[in-house]
Amino acid sequence: GDLEAHSHDGGDHIDEHKHYSHRSPMLRALVLGALDGLVSVACTIVGVSGGDSSLALMRLAGISAWVACALAMAAGEYVSVASQKDCEEADIAKEREQQEKGPAARAHELEELAQIYINRGLTPELARKVAEELTEVDVIRAHARDELGIDMDDLSNPLQAAVVSAIACTIGACVPLLAGAFIADSDTRVLAVVGATAAGCLAFGVTASALGGAGVMRGGLRVLVGGCLSMGVTYGVGKAFGATVV
């Protein structure tokens, strides 16, 4: 819950404001994975059902879409985050090299650090003192955090991102698969998948917006409209190019 601070006179309560930005990396992987699984599998099922009424074909297409989506999301996240981690480690290695070049290089790096604090509003004297003290504690960590924007205690984790994306994708894919996998009538199946997917889009959109501190209804409607448009287009394509198997 919110922390509360009392004023000196003991009267008013001041609520600490919440911060949402630290949630963004994990939130991004979860929401993208779940939405991709939900919409991709739903569109595949709806598109196939538009062209062919076979329940077995719909199940095969849905399961194939789920597996392909989960693997693609996991691979994409792994490559993306691994590249980011490589860049972070390369930048940290360069800072270590600079510190090993001798007193002149270290003095130059100290001036760079002090200038960063000056640019943030500190006086030159205070900025110099802060830079010196942080350099004495851990010079590499200080430059990584304030010059490069890298938290050495929280470097990017590609394996974690890949696993989270695959799991989230699977969770999203289960919604349309379970909604349509046991309905023999094609029209009823399509309606069930569309309804379940629309509800899922709205739920994921609202949840993501709430966790991110954004407008809940706007976020939910944005995802809902996008998902419905996607299903409508794929159903039309399936209807236009599909053929009944005899």
C-alpha positions as CSV (number, residue, x, y, z in Angstrom):
1,G,0.0,0.0,0.0
2,D,1.0,3.7,0.0
3,L,3.4,4.9,2.6
4,E,2.2,7.9,4.6
5,A,4.3,10.8,5.9
6,H,3.2,13.1,8.8
7,S,3.9,16.8,8.7
8,H,5.7,18.4,11.7
9,D,2.5,19.7,13.1
10,G,1.0,16.2,13.1
11,G,-2.0,17.3,11.0
12,D,-2.0,16.4,7.3
13,H,-1.1,13.1,5.7
14,I,0.9,13.2,2.5
15,D,0.6,10.1,0.3
16,E,3.7,9.0,-1.4
17,H,3.2,8.8,-5.2
18,K,3.6,5.5,-7.0
19,H,6.1,4.9,-9.7
20,Y,5.3,2.5,-12.6
21,S,8.4,2.8,-14.9
22,H,10.4,0.1,-13.1
23,R,7.7,-2.4,-14.0
24,S,8.1,-1.8,-17.8
25,P,10.6,-4.5,-18.9
26,M,8.7,-7.4,-17.3
27,L,5.4,-5.9,-18.1
28,R,6.3,-5.5,-21.7
29,A,7.4,-9.2,-22.0
30,L,4.2,-10.4,-20.2
31,V,1.7,-8.3,-22.1
32,L,3.3,-8.7,-25.6
33,G,3.6,-12.5,-25.1
34,A,0.0,-12.9,-23.8
35,L,-1.5,-10.6,-26.5
36,D,0.5,-12.2,-29.3
37,G,-0.6,-15.7,-28.2
38,L,-4.2,-14.6,-27.8
39,V,-4.6,-12.7,-31.1
40,S,-2.4,-14.9,-33.2
41,V,-4.1,-18.1,-32.3
42,A,-7.5,-16.6,-32.4
43,C,-6.9,-15.1,-35.9
44,T,-5.6,-18.5,-37.1
45,I,-8.6,-20.3,-35.8
46,V,-11.1,-17.8,-37.1
47,G,-9.3,-17.6,-40.5
48,V,-9.3,-21.4,-40.9
49,S,-12.9,-21.7,-39.8
50,G,-13.8,-19.0,-42.4
51,G,-12.5,-21.3,-45.1
52,D,-13.2,-24.7,-43.7
53,S,-15.7,-26.0,-41.1
54,S,-13.5,-29.0,-40.0
55,L,-13.1,-29.1,-36.2
56,A,-10.0,-31.3,-36.6
57,L,-8.4,-28.8,-38.9
58,M,-9.2,-26.0,-36.6
59,R,-7.5,-27.8,-33.7
60,L,-4.4,-28.5,-35.7
61,A,-4.2,-25.0,-36.9
62,G,-4.7,-23.5,-33.4
63,I,-2.1,-25.8,-31.8
64,S,0.4,-25.1,-34.6
65,A,-0.2,-21.4,-34.2
66,W,0.3,-21.6,-30.5
67,V,3.6,-23.5,-30.7
68,A,5.0,-21.3,-33.5
69,C,4.0,-18.1,-31.7
70,A,5.5,-19.3,-28.3
71,L,8.8,-20.3,-30.0
72,A,9.0,-17.1,-32.1
73,M,8.3,-14.9,-29.1
74,A,10.9,-16.7,-27.0
75,A,13.5,-16.6,-29.7
76,G,12.8,-13.0,-30.5
77,E,13.0,-11.9,-26.9
78,Y,16.2,-13.9,-26.3
79,V,18.0,-12.4,-29.2
80,S,16.8,-8.9,-28.4
81,V,17.7,-9.0,-24.7
82,A,20.9,-10.9,-25.3
83,S,22.0,-8.1,-27.7
84,Q,21.1,-5.5,-25.2
85,K,23.1,-7.3,-22.5
86,D,26.1,-7.6,-24.8
87,C,26.0,-3.9,-25.3
88,E,25.8,-3.2,-21.6
89,E,28.7,-5.5,-20.9
90,A,30.8,-4.0,-23.7
91,D,30.2,-0.5,-22.3
92,I,31.2,-1.6,-18.8
93,A,34.3,-3.2,-20.2
94,K,35.3,0.1,-21.9
95,E,34.9,1.9,-18.6
96,R,37.2,-0.6,-17.0
97,E,39.8,-0.1,-19.8
98,Q,39.7,3.7,-19.3
99,Q,40.3,3.3,-15.6
100,E,43.4,1.1,-16.3
101,K,45.0,3.6,-18.7
102,G,46.6,5.6,-15.9
103,P,46.1,8.7,-13.7
104,A,45.4,11.1,-16.6
105,A,42.6,8.9,-18.0
106,R,41.2,8.5,-14.5
107,A,41.2,12.2,-13.9
108,H,39.4,12.7,-17.3
109,E,36.8,10.2,-16.3
110,L,36.3,11.9,-12.9
111,E,35.7,15.2,-14.7
112,E,33.2,13.5,-16.9
113,L,31.3,12.2,-13.9
114,A,31.4,15.6,-12.2
115,Q,30.1,17.3,-15.3
116,I,27.1,14.9,-15.4
117,Y,26.2,16.1,-11.9
118,I,26.6,19.7,-12.8
119,N,24.3,19.2,-15.8
120,R,21.8,17.8,-13.3
121,G,21.8,20.9,-11.2
122,L,24.6,20.6,-8.7
123,T,27.2,23.3,-8.1
124,P,30.7,22.5,-9.5
125,E,32.1,22.2,-6.0
126,L,29.4,19.8,-4.8
127,A,29.4,17.9,-8.1
128,R,33.2,17.4,-7.8
129,K,32.8,16.2,-4.2
130,V,30.0,13.7,-5.1
131,A,32.0,12.4,-8.0
132,E,35.1,11.9,-5.9
133,E,33.2,10.1,-3.1
134,L,31.3,7.8,-5.5
135,T,34.6,7.0,-7.4
136,E,36.2,6.0,-4.1
137,V,33.3,3.6,-3.3
138,D,33.1,1.9,-6.7
139,V,34.3,3.8,-9.8
140,I,32.9,1.4,-12.4
141,R,29.5,1.2,-10.8
142,A,29.3,5.0,-10.6
143,H,30.1,5.5,-14.3
144,A,27.9,2.6,-15.3
145,R,24.9,4.0,-13.5
146,D,25.3,7.8,-14.1
147,E,27.2,7.9,-17.4
148,L,25.8,4.9,-19.1
149,G,22.4,4.4,-17.4
150,I,23.2,0.8,-16.5
151,D,22.4,-0.8,-13.2
152,M,25.1,-3.5,-12.7
153,D,22.9,-5.2,-10.1
154,D,20.1,-5.6,-12.7
155,L,21.7,-6.4,-16.1
156,S,19.4,-7.7,-18.8
157,N,18.5,-11.4,-18.5
158,P,17.8,-13.0,-22.0
159,L,16.8,-16.4,-20.7
160,Q,14.3,-15.0,-18.3
161,A,12.8,-12.8,-21.0
162,A,12.5,-15.8,-23.3
163,V,10.8,-18.0,-20.8
164,V,8.5,-15.3,-19.6
165,S,7.4,-14.5,-23.2
166,A,6.8,-18.2,-24.0
167,I,4.8,-18.8,-20.9
168,A,2.8,-15.6,-21.4
169,C,2.1,-16.5,-25.1
170,T,0.9,-19.9,-24.0
171,I,-1.5,-18.3,-21.4
172,G,-2.9,-16.1,-24.1
173,A,-3.2,-18.9,-26.7
174,C,-5.2,-21.1,-24.3
175,V,-8.1,-18.6,-24.4
176,P,-9.2,-19.1,-28.0
177,L,-8.0,-22.7,-28.1
178,L,-10.2,-23.8,-25.2
179,A,-13.1,-21.6,-26.4
180,G,-13.3,-23.3,-29.8
181,A,-11.7,-26.8,-29.5
182,F,-14.8,-28.6,-28.4
183,I,-17.5,-26.9,-30.5
184,A,-18.5,-28.9,-33.6
185,D,-20.6,-26.3,-35.3
186,S,-18.4,-23.9,-37.2
187,D,-20.5,-20.8,-36.8
188,T,-20.9,-21.3,-33.1
189,R,-17.2,-22.0,-32.8
190,V,-16.3,-18.8,-34.5
191,L,-18.6,-16.8,-32.3
192,A,-17.2,-18.5,-29.1
193,V,-13.6,-17.8,-30.2
194,V,-14.4,-14.2,-31.1
195,G,-16.2,-13.6,-27.8
196,A,-13.6,-15.2,-25.7
197,T,-10.8,-13.4,-27.5
198,A,-12.5,-10.0,-27.3
199,A,-12.9,-10.5,-23.5
200,G,-9.3,-11.6,-23.3
201,C,-8.1,-8.5,-25.2
202,L,-10.1,-6.3,-23.0
203,A,-8.9,-8.0,-19.8
204,F,-5.2,-7.9,-20.9
205,G,-5.5,-4.3,-22.1
206,V,-7.1,-3.2,-18.8
207,T,-4.6,-5.1,-16.7
208,A,-1.6,-3.7,-18.6
209,S,-2.9,-0.1,-18.3
210,A,-3.6,-0.5,-14.6
211,L,-0.2,-1.9,-13.9
212,G,1.4,0.8,-16.0
213,G,-0.6,3.6,-14.5
214,A,-2.2,4.6,-17.8
215,G,-5.9,5.2,-18.6
216,V,-7.6,1.8,-17.9
217,M,-10.5,2.1,-20.3
218,R,-8.5,3.7,-23.1
219,G,-5.9,0.9,-22.9
220,G,-8.5,-1.8,-22.8
221,L,-10.5,-0.4,-25.7
222,R,-7.3,0.0,-27.8
223,V,-6.4,-3.6,-27.5
224,L,-10.0,-4.7,-28.0
225,V,-10.4,-2.8,-31.2
226,G,-7.1,-4.1,-32.6
227,G,-7.9,-7.7,-31.8
228,C,-11.4,-7.5,-33.3
229,L,-10.0,-5.9,-36.5
230,S,-7.4,-8.6,-36.8
231,M,-9.9,-11.3,-36.4
232,G,-12.3,-9.7,-38.9
233,V,-9.6,-9.4,-41.5
234,T,-8.4,-13.0,-41.2
235,Y,-11.9,-14.3,-41.2
236,G,-12.5,-12.4,-44.4
237,V,-9.3,-13.8,-46.0
238,G,-10.3,-17.3,-45.0
239,K,-13.8,-16.9,-46.4
240,A,-12.5,-15.5,-49.6
241,F,-9.7,-18.0,-50.3
242,G,-11.0,-21.1,-48.4
243,A,-12.4,-24.2,-50.0
244,T,-14.6,-26.9,-48.6
245,V,-13.0,-30.3,-48.4
246,V,-15.1,-33.0,-49.9
